[in-house]
């Protein structure tokens, strides 16, 4: 019979390919990001990058993601599970002053070489469509999908990271800004309410004209779930380090970085808990 803590562990690693017990990852977590600074400097006030407020378009992206989940069993043994895949998405947009309507469809999902993912799991995400609004300052709100699936939901969460939040009047080279949000989010395989505080720094334009943007964020989340008859509480903290290249016309040409999350899954009925760590490497590349 599966014990409650095994249920929690299975939930944590449900989205990952099977793997044997392993030692701790050799890559240490990064040092904490720089402190947030409400100040702002601008080196070139005549150059402003912002999302378009008129027009429409279509783009195709490759979303690559590699997740490593380390769950600690009550015996002290660590279970390490890894899932790596690339999803190809088609994104259409219609801009307006109040915000841009974004529609995104998963065309296909391909597992990385050496990673075994059942074909049915990959196919379950194909054709999933989301519709949401990108506010004039970035991010995504009101995101709704045609169906849910493990890989599809993970790509949805990656989609929410595609558009960095910018200052209300756009971003200039050398600018620094901060932002805070509270919204529903997915923590590993669990839905939770997440609070995030982030800071953004813009560099100098690249030869291509794209503006490099660096975003660091700290996150905290909490939620409740009921899985396989088990009442579960989830608490998590995490940090993000993400880099972007924003074209002068507001297109995100490239985005990516790392997300580190520490979480505890509490089985309230029996007072047991399963701690885990999740490391995600992500990238979003504009193909055309």
N, C-alpha and C positions, 0 to 999 in steps of 0.2 A: 504494500500500500504506500502511496506517495505521501510523505509527511508534509506539513504546512510549509516548513522552510524550503523543502524541495520545490513546492509549488511556486514560491516567490522567486527562487533561482531560475526556474524554467521560464517564468514570465520575463525576467530580466534578459535572458539570452534567446528569447523566442525569435527575435529577428535576425539571428546570426547563424552562420554555418556551423555544423558540429565540429567540436574540437576536444582534445584531451586536456586534463588538468595541466597547468603550466605554471612556471614561475612568474614573478612579477615582471611587467614590461621593463625593458632596459632604458626606455626613454623617460627621463624624469619630467614631472610637470614643470611648466615655465615659472619664472619668478613673477610675482604680482605685477600687473601693469601699472603704468604711471598714475598718480593721483589725478582726480578730476580737477580741472581748472576752469572756473566760469569766465575767465578772461578770454580775449580774442585779439589776434593780431592779423593784419592783412598786408601782404607785401605788394600786391598788384590790384588795387581797388577797381581798376577798369575792366578786369577779366572776371566774369561771373559764370559759374557752372550751375545749372538747375535743370530739373525735369521739365519736359515740354508741357505746355498748357493748351496746345491745339495740335491738330493733325492726328494721324493714325499710322499704324505700321504692323509689320509682322517680323518675328525673329525666331531663330532656332538656336537652342542652347544645349550644351552637353553638361550634365550635372554628375560629377564624380564624387563618391562618398565612401569612406572607409571607417567603420566603427569597430572599436575594440572594447568589449565589456568584461570587467573582472569582478566576479561575485565571490565573496568570502563565505564559505560554508561554516556551520557551527563547529565543525571539527578543526577549523583553521585552514583547511585546504582551499586553494583558490581555483576557480573555474574561469578560464579565459576563452572567450568566443569572439570570432572575427567575421565580419561581413564586408565585402568590397564590391562595388558595382557602379556602373555608369548608366544614367538615364538620359534619353534624348527627348527634349521637350520643344513643342512649338508654342510660341507666345504671341498673342495679338493684343494690340492696345488701341484705345480711342481716348484721346486726351481732351480735357476741359479744364476751365479755371478752378472748378471745385474738386478736381481729382481725375485720375486716369483709370478707366475701366480696363482691367487686365483679365484676359482669358488664357489659360495655359492647359495644354493637353500632353500627356505622356505618350510619345510615339512608340518607344520600346525601352526595355531595361536589359542590360547585359552584365552578367557577373564577371568579375575580374578573373584572369587566368589563375588556376590553382584554388579557386573558391567554388565550392559546390553549393548550388542553390537549385531546388526543384523547379522544373519548368513551369509547373502550375503556380508557384509563388511569383515568378517573374511575369507570367502572363496575366496574373490578377491585377497588376498595376497598369498594364497597357490600356490605353484609351481613357484613363481617368482624366476628368476635366475639372478645373477649378476656376471660379470667377470671383474676383475681388476688386478692390479699389486701392490704387496707389495715391495717397494724399499728395498735395503739391510738394510737401517736404520729404516724401519718401516713405518707406515701409509699405506694408500691406494691411488692409483692414477688411472686415466682412468677408473673409475667404470661405467659400462654400464649394463642396465637391459633389460629383455625381455618384460616387461610391467610396467605400473605405476598404483599405487593404493594408497589410503590414508595410510593404515597400512603398505603396502609394502615399500613405500617411507620412512616411519618412521624407519622401520627396516634397510633400507639401510643406513640411517644416523647413526644409532647405530653401524652398521658394521664398519663404518669408524673410530670408536673409539676403536676397538678391539685391534689393534696393536700399542702400544706406540712407539713414535719415540725415537730412541736410538742414542748415539754418533756414529760417523762413524766407530770407531774401536771397537765397542761393549761397554757394560756397566759392570763395576766392582762394587763389594760391596763398599758402602760408596761414590759412585760417585755422582756428581751434574752436571747438564748440562742444557742448554736452547735451545729453538727452536722457529722459527717463520714461519708461513705459510700464504698463501692467496689462497683461492679456492672457488668454488661454494659450497653453503651449504643451508640447509633448516632451516629457522627460523620460528617456529610454522608451519603454512601450506604454507609459502611463500618461493620461491627460491630467494637467495640473494648472493652477493659476500661478503665473510667473511674473515677478517684478524684476526689471532690468534697469541698470544705470550705465550709460555708455559715454565715452568721449571720442571725438573725431579730430583728426589732424590731416590737413591737406598739404601736400608737398608742392613742388614746382612742376609745371606742365612738362610732359615728356616730349621728345622730338615729334611724336605722332600727334601731339596736341592734347592727348588724354591727361587728365588730372589724377595723380595717385592720391588715394585716401586711405588712411589707417584708422581702424576703429577697434577700441578695446572696451570690453563690457564685463560687468559683474552681475550675476544672476542669483535669485533665490526663488524657490517654488515649493508649493505644498498642494496636496490633493488627496482624494479618497477614491477607492475603487472597490469593486466586488468581482473577483475572478475565481472560477471553479469553486464557488461556495465559500470563498475566503474573503473576509473583510480586510482591506489593506489601506494603510496610510502611507503616503509618500512624502518625504522631505528631501530637498536637494539644494545644493549651492554649486555655482560654476563660474567659469570665466571664458571669454572669447577673445581671440586675436584674429582680426579679419582685415584683408587688404583688398582694395578696389582700384579699378581704372575706369574713370568716368569720361566719356567722350564729350566734346563741346556741345553736341546736340542732345545730351542727356542719356545716351545709351550706356548701359553698363557693359563694357567690353570684356572684363575679366574680374572675377571675385574669388576669394578663397582664404583659407586659414585653418585654424584649429579651435575646437571647443572641448573644454575639460569640465566634467561634471562628477561630483561626488553625491551619492544618494543613499538613503536608508529606506528600505521597504519594511514596514512594521506590520506584523500579523496581530491585529488587536485582540483577537479571540484568545490567543494563547500567550501573548506577551513576548513573542519572539521577533527578532529583526534580522534582516539580511543586508549588510552594507555592500556597496558596489561602487566601482569607478568606471566611467565611460569616457573614452577619448575618441573624438571624431575629427577626421581630416576631410575637408570639403573643398571643392572647386566648382565654379560655374563659368563656362567659357562660351562666348558668343561665336557661333559657327558662321552665321550669315544673317 
